[in-house]
Amino acid sequence: MSILVTGGAGFIGSYLVEELVRRGYAVRILDNLSTGRVENLREVPEGSYELYVGDLLDPYDVREALEGCSTVYHFAANPEVRVGYQRPQLDFEENILATKVLLEEARRQGIELLVFASSSTVYGEPTQIPTPESYGPLKPISSYGASKLACEAMISAYSHYYGFKAVILRLANIIGGRSRHGVIYDFIMKLRRDPRRLEVLGDGTQRKSYLHVSDCVSAVLAAAEHCSEGVEVYNVGSRDWVSVLEIARIVIEEMELSDVRIELTGGVMGGRGWPGDVKLMLLSTEKLESLGWKPRLSSREAVREACRELLGEL
């Protein structure tokens, strides 16, 4: 039986495809290439995967790609949290509706396992840090977080209705090569335009957990391999966190720049980068680590490695 990876030409999805192929699985990819890129798959041996260029909102595309698959890794989504403030409809369509179409086809075809890339944004602004999977009530502060939480609920319901296993992964900030959004990529592009000045959104004190994509993929597969029944929820992140201002300094150092003026915008709503930005985020990963997984890199090490990878690509 084949494995389907939705969003498999995207940032995290392409690394996941690489590792699945390396482990000998037959892999299919469904991606509309709106943010994914075929060149992200250049490290995957030619002929070792099938690429279906199609849209999750189209039941026919999903039906065709899913036929004969026993497992689905659902990583297709709107990848940019902050656009939801201007275009909340995007999160509704590309996250909620797309997942609903996938679930309908998955239950018709009798899949055995669904692994879903959710987000730490489902927690909103928790009062318990590090935040465990059992924290509640969940009160997202962005349409992105709300859409991911809605997807989690639908997956849980379909799993219980139709008897397939499900793994829900609440991801921290995942970083690394091939990423074309997020704070590191933004800082690099800003400094290439003006190497003497760096604008930092917010007040600079935003502090979050960052995980390198290689650690993310190993966590995804560890969680999937240990799912025996029902629905399991895991936080996926590093054990520490790093501030936006520290990230800015690491990027400046890796670009070998000097005399860079860092300008803080001050942000909105108490120093956030944008409306809906969670200012402090650190996940408890004890549940995932009980499976034998642990991150290879700390948040700062991941930021530095991701910066080097992106500088080598851009």
Secondary structure, DSSP 4 states (H G I P E B T S, - for coil): -EEEEETTTSHHHHHHHHHHHHTT--EEEEE--SS--GGGGTTSPTTSEEEEE--TT-HHHHHHHHTTEEEEEE--S---GGGGGT-HHHHIIIIIIHHHHHHHHHHHHT-SEEEEEEEGGGG-S-SSSSBPTT--S---SSHHHHHHHHHHHHHHHHHHHH--EEEEEEE-EEE-TT--SSHHHHHHHHHHH-TTEEEESS-S--EE-EEEHHHHHHHHHHHHHT--SSEEEEEE--SS-EEHHHHHHHHHHHTT--S-EEEE---BTTTBSSTT--SEE-B--HHHHTTT---SS-HHHHHHHHHHHHHHH-
